[in-house]
Amino acid sequence: METLQKFTKNGNQYVMKRQYGFGLIVVIGMAALTFAGVWFKNSIMIWIFGILTVLCLISIFINQVVIDMSRKEISIKNGLIIPPVQIPISDFVNFELVKIKQYFVTINVSLNLYYLKNGKEKCSGIAQGLTTRSMQNLLNEIQEILNTNEHSGKI
């Protein structure tokens, strides 16, 4: 297995490194609108965008993806309100790479994981970014981790 670029290994756990790019763009945009509220002396704008800036910043540090090969599951924590989801590797259906374009400009690329829970197909987001290449590299690394550990110890 090649060296990991998107994950750090802690024993049998692979923890995804923080993705600052897309989140920081949103935080900077919200902070700019907060300062615009200060400039125009609009207290409602200051409060709304100030609170949203803080919540988005906290959300960046709360997001976490952990691949635990000893328990054979992936744990995904997205956002502030949504509880963490533990997905057994045996329940995976597939990954999905979604690319959103507007006027031939890529606005958002997200990597989603589809899995079965109680016989129903569910979806959970793993990461978001601005380029397809970065999300594809992340997906390749996840599949490499899963495939390497799936066949370890077998002849």
C-alpha positions in Angstrom: 0.0 0.0 0.0 1.3 3.4 -0.9 1.7 6.1 1.7 -1.6 7.6 2.9 -2.2 11.3 1.9 -5.8 11.7 3.0 -5.8 9.5 6.1 -3.6 8.9 9.2 -3.3 5.4 10.6 -3.7 4.8 14.3 -3.4 1.0 14.8 -6.3 -0.5 12.9 -8.1 2.8 12.5 -7.7 5.2 9.6 -8.8 8.7 10.4 -9.4 11.1 7.6 -7.4 14.4 7.8 -9.5 17.5 8.0 -10.7 19.0 4.8 -10.3 22.8 5.2 -10.6 24.0 1.6 -14.3 24.1 0.8 -15.4 24.8 4.4 -13.0 27.7 4.8 -14.3 29.3 1.6 -17.8 29.2 3.1 -16.5 30.6 6.4 -14.7 33.4 4.7 -17.8 34.3 2.6 -19.9 34.4 5.8 -17.3 36.5 7.6 -17.2 38.9 4.7 -21.0 39.3 4.9 -20.7 39.9 8.7 -18.1 42.6 8.0 -20.4 44.1 5.4 -23.1 44.2 8.1 -20.7 46.1 10.3 -19.8 48.5 7.4 -23.5 49.2 6.7 -24.3 49.3 10.4 -27.0 46.6 10.0 -27.2 44.7 13.3 -29.5 42.0 12.0 -27.0 41.1 9.2 -24.2 41.1 11.8 -26.0 38.7 14.1 -27.2 36.3 11.4 -24.0 36.0 9.5 -21.8 36.2 12.6 -23.6 33.2 14.1 -23.5 31.3 10.8 -19.8 32.0 10.5 -19.2 30.5 14.0 -21.4 27.5 13.3 -19.7 26.8 10.0 -16.3 27.1 11.6 -17.3 24.7 14.4 -18.7 22.3 11.8 -15.3 22.1 10.0 -13.7 20.8 13.2 -16.5 18.4 14.1 -16.6 16.5 10.7 -14.8 13.2 11.0 -14.5 9.9 9.0 -12.9 6.9 10.7 -12.4 3.5 9.0 -12.0 1.0 11.8 -10.7 -2.3 10.4 -10.8 -4.1 13.7 -14.6 -3.5 14.1 -15.1 -3.7 10.3 -17.0 -0.4 10.1 -16.8 3.2 9.0 -17.9 5.9 11.4 -19.0 9.2 9.7 -19.8 12.4 11.6 -21.2 15.2 9.5 -22.3 18.6 10.8 -23.4 19.8 14.2 -26.8 18.3 14.6 -26.6 15.0 12.8 -25.4 12.1 15.1 -22.5 10.0 14.0 -23.3 7.0 11.7 -21.5 3.7 12.1 -21.7 1.7 8.9 -20.6 -2.0 8.8 -18.4 -2.7 5.8 -20.7 -5.6 4.9 -23.6 -3.2 4.4 -21.9 -1.0 1.8 -23.7 -0.7 -1.5 -21.5 1.8 -3.4 -19.8 5.1 -3.5 -21.1 8.1 -5.5 -19.1 11.1 -6.8 -21.5 14.0 -7.5 -20.3 17.0 -9.5 -22.3 20.2 -9.6 -21.7 22.6 -12.4 -23.2 25.9 -13.2 -22.4 27.7 -16.5 -19.5 25.2 -17.2 -17.9 26.0 -13.8 -17.6 23.3 -11.2 -19.2 24.6 -8.0 -19.1 21.6 -5.7 -17.9 18.0 -5.8 -19.1 15.6 -3.1 -18.3 12.0 -2.3 -21.2 10.0 -0.9 -21.5 6.5 0.5 -24.6 4.4 0.0 -25.3 1.6 2.5 -28.2 -0.6 3.7 -29.9 -0.1 7.0 -32.9 -2.2 8.0 -33.3 -3.2 4.4 -33.5 0.4 3.1 -30.8 2.2 1.1 -29.3 5.2 3.0 -26.8 7.8 2.0 -24.1 9.6 4.0 -21.7 12.3 2.8 -18.0 11.6 3.3 -16.4 14.8 1.9 -16.9 17.8 -0.3 -14.4 19.7 -2.4 -13.9 21.9 -5.4 -12.2 19.5 -7.8 -13.1 16.1 -9.1 -9.5 15.0 -8.9 -9.3 15.5 -5.1 -12.5 13.5 -4.4 -11.4 10.8 -6.8 -8.1 10.5 -5.0 -9.9 10.3 -1.7 -12.2 7.5 -3.1 -9.2 5.6 -4.4 -7.5 5.8 -1.0 -10.6 4.6 0.8 -10.9 1.7 -1.6 -7.2 0.9 -1.2 -7.6 0.8 2.6 -10.7 -1.5 2.3 -9.1 -3.8 -0.2 -5.7 -4.1 1.5 -7.3 -4.9 4.9 -9.9 -7.2 3.4 -7.3 -9.5 2.0 -4.8 -9.3 4.8 -4.1 -12.6 6.4 -5.7 -14.7 3.6 -3.8 -17.0 1.3 
